[in-house]
Amino acid sequence: MKMHEEVEALAILIHDLRKFKNLTQGELAERINRSVDLLSQVERAVSRPTVADLTAISEALGVSTAYFYNLSKLRSIRLLPAATPRAVPLRQPDGKAHPRALGLQLNSFTSQG
């Protein structure tokens, strides 16, 4: 995987996980003590987060930093229909199928427990 592909995959993971946790960029930025501009750049793959940024993001989103570093497992990203230019990870941090990968909308997904 090339550097720009890794940055794009990381951006997608961060964006989709933030949305899955029902957080705005502002809320996540506040939790990680970073600016909304920085988070926006990271989610658009304009900027690559530092290790410190990624650690703060993973803690705020409740996943291990390994979730973001283990891109080899996340190379199974499939593209959505042409109307949606984003890609979706097929698995969530807990190993379950990602709801959008199953054709569901994130806002209709309800977790058990």
Phi, psi and omega in degrees: 000129181284161184305312182294329177291322178294318179296318178295316179297319178296318179300317180296316180300313181296312181301308184292324178291321177298314179297319179299325179276005179057043177248143172277167175299321180298317180295316179293318179301319179295318180295328182260003178058044177230169181279155175297323179301316179297312181298319178299317179295321178295314182291338178265004181063026176277328182227142177268131181290149175286170177300319179296318178298313182294324176296315179296318179297314182296320178295317181293329181266357175076031176233161175288151176298335178300334178302322181273332182276342183269057183293341180298325177284338184261015177286352178272053178267128181251147179280142175282173177308158186307331180291341181241106185283356181280154173255159184233129174294141182282343181233147174273172179303330181274004177091351179284157179298136178293134184302322180286335176291337177271002180088011178263161174269144180303321184288348178261356180280130176238131180272152178266140177100000000 
